[in-house]
Amino acid sequence: MTEQRPGNERAEVLVPVIFHLHQPVGNFPGTFEHAFKRSYEPLVRELAASGMEFNLHISGALLDWLVEERPDFVEQLGELISEGRLELLGGGYYEPILAMLHPDDRRRQLERLAERIEELFEVRPTGAWLAERVWEPRLAAELAVAGYRFTLLDDRHFADLGWSGRELYSVFATGDGGESLAVFPIDEPIRYLIPWKPPAATLDYLSGARDGGSDRPPVVVIMSDAEKMGLWPAKRGTTYTLCYTEGWMERFLGALADTPWLRCVRLSEALDRRPPRRLVYLPTASYDKMGVWALPTPARGRLEKLEKRLDSAQADKGLKEAAGFLRGTHWRNFLVKYPAAGRLHRLYLYTRRRLAGRGCEIDALELVELWDEVDRAMVNDHFWHGLFGGVYYHFLRHHSYRCLARALARLDDTAAPRREFIDYEGLLTENAVFNDHRQLLVLDTVGAVLDWVSKIPPAGLAGGFTRIAEPYHPSKTPGFTVDPRRRGFARLGLLPAGSSARGFFTGELRPVYPDLEGVESPERAAVHRAVIDHRGAELELEQLVRLVRGGWRWELKLLNRSDKVQRFDLLLDAGPSPPAGPEQLGLTGRIADGSELELSTTARGVKKGLDGWRLVDSHLGLELGCRIEPAARLWSAPLRTLEGTEAGVRRSWQGLQLCWAWRIELPPAERCRLRAEFTHAPSDGR
């Protein structure tokens, strides 16, 4: 392949080429290895052989893995940096969405990756990569203060300013609070050309960038995820076949290197040679598809239909131009659309607030380790969902739970239980939050358990996934239903007497979910009450929750305030979501005489006359238990989701639905009481 020509000021187009390499901390070791062999290693091999200058961003967790498992690869990167052919970008160490972090955590992650790169390669990065290109204006000042000169954002961010085409073939400056930062627009059309079209298509596009008057030659950024160049599906297998077996990558890089009117450069060189001449103030944004994906499904459908209509308006140029101003919603709405993501984010905020408050009491070295646990929990991948599983990945969410649970275990190292009332959910309403040295329990604002965290061993236990309708769902999918409201551990529901488990699990029967209100707070407990109209009659409910040794207790008092008998089935939906999959779980039911029977974790079941269950996670070494009074039917089923991935729509296991169903017959003015106790403890796996 032809060696890249020496630079000269007459080169018409400067083309920084950058690839983004990332694996989330918490991913399987085999996935790191597979991505290295099929993407990272062949990509860098071809880039090195091309003779051209290029740019990489490698997230901190992947960089750590490479140092440990592939030191020769790291040495090769160092040689390319020393030769002036490779520039590495910094950013958040564990690839977080920076905008969702506390400012102190942003600064720590930004500085840590810069320091790690400097430690390994003796050069400190001056450019910062933003995960998913999520931008908020205040980041300009924070990146600059952390020592960065520039970042990259999608040209879509600039479209909101009314700019397009050649106006974006430049480097811009933005600022906040008196600090300045350079911004490179990433060219979107090229992302859809590589690697799917012949290299000549990219050259034709770049040639078009030369047309039109300008006092400065253009700068056009080519950017792609490295995984796209090896791991994505293609017409023949994966893009590894397309890029390396069939030689697309070699031809593409050769075409760039051999074209006399362009020069591939490092980003910092492009900044030095084409410094900004225009100031911009960019709105809050992410890349365009994330804004669409974050919309509620009905709204997303309407927007996508509108985009197609405008795109097909060939005869009306004005309408086609107007399509450029269409946008979705704020990225943070993923935290509302997917309650599992929002719940995890709230646990992060709570944990870091606790750690910041106790930091002065903890040894400095240990404090660094605890902040690292908090940082490791905030990898971006499982806080959103688009073309890959994202928030649906059960194992990645539980990695974050383990990290935060380990930090909480250090902060609550005494056995004395503690209860507080704080605005945990950010709804300007107090939530009951319980802590002891073994567990954290958080009630939501209507009385259900929002989160239950085991500190020893570290795990999230109540992370039941709220199933929503996605646009790619078939109209009727056997075994799949949408949850009528946010799932919560120990959520109450009322069904007509004699209701079937099948009707409940398929969604044909929709319970009445009473919203309880907190009215009093006895010592170390929380009481929620409600009076509901049940089929024209008043029913009074009083729920009490308190910590007990090794777990917590739930009690419910029912009072029939009407003048007629009330008959109904009362459900307590208390399905756990431990880290392991169904093949590593053992579930047994306890019969009232004390004997046990095995229950399935992969199929629906109904068992009568049980007064408890026991669930053993052999992978983690954790045992969960439940005892109730009086005995009831146990409705059990796996909790599965149907989500889109790079390989198509697939079904995933998210946990269990374990619902106690009591048949209630309550005469006028009569009361009844129900009890359940939930426990957790380390287990030998049997």
N, C-alpha and C positions, 0 to 999 in steps of 0.2 A: 504494500500500500504506500502511496506517495507520502513523504514526510511533509508536515505542515510548514508552509512558507514562513520566513521571518516576518514580523509585523512591519507595517509601514502605514503612514498617515493617509495614503491614497486609497487604502482598502475601503470600498464603498459601504459594506454592511458588516457590522460587528455582530457576531452570533455567539453569545454565551450558551453553551449546552450544559444542562444540569440534570442529574438523575438523583432521585430521592430513594434512599435505602432504609427500610424500617421493618422491625419485628417488635410487637408489643412485649414488654416484660410480662412474664406469666404465660407466654405461649409455650407450646410443647418443644423440647429440645430437638426432636426430629424435624419440626417445621423449620427451625433455624438452619439445620443441616441441608434440608431439601432446597430451601430458598438460596442458600449459598451455592450449591452445586448447579442449580438450574437457572440462576439469574445473576447473582452478584459476581461470582468468579468469572463466568464467560463474558459478562458485560465489561468488566474492568480489563480483562485480557484484550478484548477488541479495541477498547478505547486507548489502551497503552500502545497497541500495535499501530494505531492510526497516525501517530505522530502529532496529533492535535492537542490543543489545550482544552481542558474540560473542568467541570465542577461537580462535586458530590455533596450531598447531605446524608450523614449516617447517624441515626438516632442513638442515644447513649446506651441503651440496653443491647442493641446489636453491636455497637462498637466494643462493649465489654466482652460479648461473646466471641467476637473476632480475635481480640487480644488473647483470650484464653484458649480458643480452639483452633484458630487459623493465624498464628503469628507470622507466617510467611506472607500471607496476604497483607497484613498490616505493614510489614516491612516494604512490600511492593508499593503501597500507598505512600509511605515515607519517601521512597526514592523518587516517585513522580512529583511529590511536593518539592523536594530538593531541586529537581530539574526545572521547576517553574511551570510545570505542565498541568498540575492539579491544584485546585483550591477547594478546601473543605469549609462548609458552612456550619455555624453553630445553631443554637436555638434552645428550646426546652429540653432538658436532659432525657426525660422519659417520654418525649413526644406528647405533651399535654396540649389541650386547647388552652392556650395561655390566658385567654379572656375569662375563663371560668375559675381561675385560681385567685387566691388572695395575693395582693401585690408582693408581699414578702416571699411567697412561694414562687412567684414568677421570677423574681430577681435571683433567687437561689438557683433555680433550674437553669436560667440563662447563663449565669456566671459559671456554674459547674461544668456544663458542656464545653464552654470556651476554655476553661482551665484544663479539662481532660485532653482536649485536642492539643493544647500547648504543651502539656506534659509528654504526650506521645510523639509529637511531630515538630516541636520547638518553633511553632508559629501559631499565633493566636488568631482565631477567625474574626473577620470584620463584618461578615454577613450573617444574618439570622434567618433560618427557615421557620415559617409559621405553619404549624400542623393544620391541614385542611384549609389553609389560607384564611383562617378566621381573623378578621381585623376589627379592632375598635380603636378610635382615634387616640386614646390615651396610651396605646402601645408605642406610639412614636417616641414619646419621652422616655418610657421605661426601657426600650431597646437601646436608645442612645446612652442613657445613664449606665447601662450594663456594658458599654464599650463597643456596641455595634454601629457600623456606618450605614448599612443598607439592609433591606429585606426585599422579598419578591411577593407580588400579589397578582391575582388573575386580572387580565384585561377587563373582565366583567366588572370588577370594582370601579374601573374608570368609566364604564358605560353609563353608570348612574350620573356622571357629570355631563353626559351628552357627547362623549368623545368616542371615536372609532377609527379603525384603519390606520393610516399613516400617522395620525396624531399621536398614536401610542408607541411608535417606533423610536423611543427615546428613554431617558432616565429622568425621573422627577424627584422633587424634594417635598417633604411634608414635615409637620412639626406639631408640638404640643408643649405648653408650659415653658416656652423659650428654648426647647431642645429641637434639633433638626435631624432628619433621617432621609436617606435616599431610598427610592422605591423603583424597582424594575417591574414593568408589566410583563406577565407571562402570556405568550401568544396562544390563544385558545385554538384557532383553526389547525395549527400544526399538531396539537395533541391528538386530533382526530385523524391525522394523516399517518402518524407513526404508531406502530409498525405495519399498519394495514394496507397502505398504498406503496407503490414503487418509489424509491428515493427521488426519481425525477419529479414526482408530484410536489415534494417539499421544496426542491430547487425552483420549480416554476412559481410556487407561492412566494418564496423569498425574492425572486426576481421582480415580482410585482411590488415589493416593498421599495424598490429603487425608483419606481415611477413617481412623477410629480415633483414639484419644486420644493427645495429645502436648503437651508444654509448649512446643514450638518448631515453627514451620512447617517443612516438609521442604525438603531440597535434593536435586534429582534431576539428574544429569549426563547430557546427551545427547552422545554422541561417535560419530564415524564417520571412516573414511578418506575423504579428499577424492576419491581415485580411484574409490571406490564410487559417487560422485555424478557420473558422466560416462563412465567407461571400462569398467565391468563389463558383461558380457552381460546382456540383458534380453529380454523376450518380443518386442519390436519393436526389433531392432538392439542398441543399447547403452543404458546408463542416461542418456546424453546426451539421447537422444530423450525418455525418460520425464521426466527432471528439468527440461529447458529447452525443448525443442520443444513438449512437451505440458503444460508449466507446473507440474509437481508441486512443484518447489522454491519457486516463488512462492507457491503455495497453502499449502504447509507453513509457511513463514516467516510468512506473513500470519496463519495460524491461531494461531501462537504469540504474535505481536505483539498480536492483537486479543482475546486471552483475558484477562478482567479479574482472574482469581485466580492468575495466574502472572506472573513477570517474568524475562526472559532477562538474565543478568548476566555480568560478567567473573568469572573464578574467584577472583581476589584480593579482589574485593568480596564474593563469597559467603563467603570465609574471614573477612573482617572482620566481616560481619554475623551469621554463624553460626559463631563460633569453636568448636573442638572442646570437648566436655564428656566425652569418653570416650577412654580409652587402650586401644590394641589392639597385639597383637604378632602379626603376620601370618607364616605359614610361607613357606618358599621355594615360589614358584609362578610360572606364566606363565598366559596365558589358557587356558581349559580345553581347547580343541582342540589346542593345541601339545603339551600333556601326553599326549594320545592319539596324535598323529602321531609323537611321539618313541619310542613303544613299538616293539619288534620286531613285524613284521607279524602273526605268529600271535597274539601277546598282544593286539595292537590289535583283531584280529577278535573275540576272546573278550570283551573289554571292551565293544565296540560292540554285540554281541549281548545282553550283560547289560543295558546301558543301555536297549535297545529293550524287553526283557522287563519291566523295572521301569517304564518309561514307560507300557506298556500295561496295567499292573496297576491299572486304574481303580477296582476295588472295594476295594483295600487302600491306604488313605491312608498307612499307615506305610511300606509298600514304596516308594511314590512319593517320600516324604520322604527315605528312605534313599538314593535315587538321587542326591540332592544331595551326598552324601559321596564318590561315586565320582570318582576322579581318575586321570590317567595317571601319567607318570613325570617325572623331573627333565629340564628342558630340555636339559641338557648331553649327554644320551644321544643327541641328534642327531649329536654328534661321534664316537660309536661306531657308530651305525646306518649312517651314511654316511661311510666311511673317507676320501673325498675332502675332506670338511669337517674331519675330525679331523686329517688330514695338513697342511692349510693352517693350522689353529690351532697346531699344533706348530711350523711354520715361523715363525709370528708370535712365539711365545714365545722361540724361539731367536734370532731377529733382534733383538728388543727387548733381550734379555739381552746380546747382543754390543754393541749400541749403548750401553746403559747402562754397560758396562765400558770403552768407549773414549771416552765423551763428553768427558772432561777433555782429550783430545788434539785435539779438533775445534773449529774456529772457531765462535763462538756463533751467528752467522747461519746457517751451514751446518748446525749441529746442529738448529736449529729446522726447517729444510727436511727433514732426515732423519727427525725425529720425525713430521713431517707425512706422510711416505711410510708410516711404520708405522701411523699413525692411519687413513689412507685405505684401507689394506688390510683394515680390520676392520669395514666396513659389514656389517650383519647379514644381508642378503638371501640370500646364498648359503651360509649355514651351517646352513640348515634347509630343510624341504620340507613344504608343506601343500597349500593350494588353488592355489598357483602354483608355477612350476618350481623356484625357489630354488636349492638346491645343484646341480640339474641344469643350471643355466645356465653353460655352458662359458665364455662370454666374460666373465662376472662373476668367476668363479674366477681366470681368467687376469689380470684387472685387478689382483687382490690379489697374484698372483705377481710381476707387473711392479713393483709398488710395493716389495715386500720385496726383490726382486732388486736394485733400484737402491740401496737402503740397504746391502745386503751388498757391492755393488761398491765403495762408498766405504770400507767397513771392511776390505776385503781388497785393498789397492791395490799389493801387491807380488807378484811372480811366484812366489816360493818356495812350493811346495805345503806344506800343513800337514794333519796327521791327528791327531784326538783321539778319545778314547772317553768318551762321556757318556751319561747316561740321557735320551736325546732324546725317547723315546716315553712316558716316565713309568711304565715297567713295572718299575722297580728293577733293570733290566738294562742294561748298557752297549751303546750303538750306536756303530759306526764312522762318523765324520763327517770328510769330506775337503773341504778348501778350497784354492783358489788364486785368482788375480785374475780368472779367467774363469768359475769354476763352483763350485757346492756339490753334493756327493754325500753322501747319507745312506743307510746300509744298515739294514734292519730287523733285528730280533733273530734272524731265521732265515735271514739271508744274502741276501735279495733287496734291490733298490734301492727304498727308500721314497720318496726324492725326488731329482731331478736338476734343478738350477736353473742356467740360464745367466745370468751377470751382464752379459755384453756379447755381444749385446744382451740386455736383461732379459726373462726368460721362464721359465716352468715347463715342463719337458720330459717329466717322467715321471708326469704326473697322470692316469694311466689310471683311469677311473671304475669302481668296483666295482658291478656290477649286482645289485640285490636284488629279491626278489618284493615288489610293492606290492599292496595290497588291490584296486586298480582294474584290475589286469592281467587280460586275458582268459586263460582256461585254456590256450589254445594260440594263440600269436602267431607267425606265420611270421617267421623271421629274428631272433627274440629269444630269449635264454637268460639264465639266472641264473648268476653266477660262483660256483663252489663254495667259493672262499675269497677273501680280500682280494687285489685285484690289486696286483702289484708289477712294476716294470721289472726285466728280467733274472731272472725267476723260473724255477726248474727244474721240469720235470715229466717223468714217465716214463709212456709208453704202450706197449701191446703192439706188437710189431714188425708193420709193415704197416698201422698205423692210418691212417685217412683224415682229411684236413683238415676235410672236411664234418662228420664225427662230432664232431670237437673243437669246431668253431665252434657247432654246434647244441646242444652239451651232452650228446649221446648217449654220448660217450666222456668219462670223467672221469679225468684224469691222477692219478698218485700224486705229490704234491708233498712232497719230502723237506724236513724242517726241519733246517737246518744249525745247528751251534753254533760260536761263536767260541772257538778254543782257543789261538791264539797270534797275535802281532802283530809281524811283521817290519817293519823300518823303512819308513815311508810306505805300508804295505799292511795289509790285513786278511785273515786266513785263517779260513775256516769249514769244519768237517768234520762228517761224519755216517757212520754205518754203518747201512744199512737192510736189512731183510729183503725181498728182491724175489723173489716167487714161490718162497719156501722156500729162497732162497740169499742169502748175504751179499754186499752190494755196498758198497764203501768210496768215498766221495766227498770230495774236497778242493778247495775253491774259494778262489781268491786274487783280490782286487780291489786295484788301485792306480791312482793318477792318472798320466797321461802328458801330454805336451804337447798342449794343445787337446782333452783328453778323458780317458778312463779305459780301463783294460784289465781284462778278465775272463778268468780261466783256470780250467779244471776238469780234475782228474785223477780217473780212474776205475780202481778195482782190483777184479777179480773174486776174492773170497776164498772162493769155493765150488769144488767139484770137478766142475762141469759148465759147459758153454758157456752164457752168458747172452745172449739176443737181445731187444732192445727198441728203441723209438724214444725218443730223448732230446730234449726240447723246451727251448728257451730263449725264453721269451715276453718279448720286449723291444719292445713297441709304444709309440712316443712319442705324446704328446698336446700338440702345439704349439698356439699360440694361434689360428691361422687355421683356417678351415673347409676342407673337401675341395676346393672350387673354387679355392682359393688355394695349394694344395700340389701339388708335382710330385714323383713318386716313380719312381725308376729302380732296376733291379736290375743288379748287376755280374756278368757271366759270368767264369768262371775265366781266359779268354783276354784279359780286360781290356775287352771291349766291354760296352755297356750296352743295356738294353731298358726300355721304358716299362712301368710297372705302374699298375694302377687304385687310386685312393683311395676308390672308392665301391662296389666289388664284390669278392667273394672271388676269390682266385687261388692257384694252386700253380705254382711254378717250380722246376725241378730244376737242380742243378749251379751254383748261385750262390755267390759268396764275398763278397758285400757288397750294400748298398743305400745310396742317397743320397736324402734328403728335403729339398726346398727350400720354405721358407715365404716366398712372395713378398710377403706383407703385412708381416711383421715384418722381412724381410731377414736370414733365418737359414737356415743349412744344417746338417743333421745327417747324419752318415755312420756306417756300420758295415762293418767288414771281419772276416771269420771265417776260421778254419783248423781243419779242412779244409772244403772246400765242402759245401753241404748243400741240402736243399729249403727254400724259403721259403714258408710259409703266410701269406697276407695277407688281411685283411678290415677293413672299417670297424668301429669300436666304437660301437655305437648303444645308446641307452636309450629306454625308453618311460615317459613321465612325465605326471602330471596337471598341467594348467594351468587358468586361468580359462576358457579356451576349449575345454576338453576334453582328452582324452588325445592326446598327440602323440609323434612319434619325433624324437630329436635325435642329432646326431653328436657324439661325445666324443673321437675320436682314432682311432688305428690299432692293430690287432693285427698285429704282425710277428713271426712265430714261426719260429725256425730249428729244423729237424727233422733230426737226424742218425740214421741207421740204425746201431745199435751191435751188433756181434757180438764178444763178448769171451770168449776161452778161459779156462780155469781159471788163476789166478795171473797173468794178463796185465793190463797197464795200457794205457790210452790217454789222450791229452790233447787237449782242445778249447780254442780261443782265440777271443776276440772283442774288438774294439777299437771304442769308440764315441767319436765326435768331434763337435764343434759349432764353428761359426765364423760371423761376419757374412757375408752374401751379397748380391750385386747383384740377386738374385731370378731369375736365369736357371738 
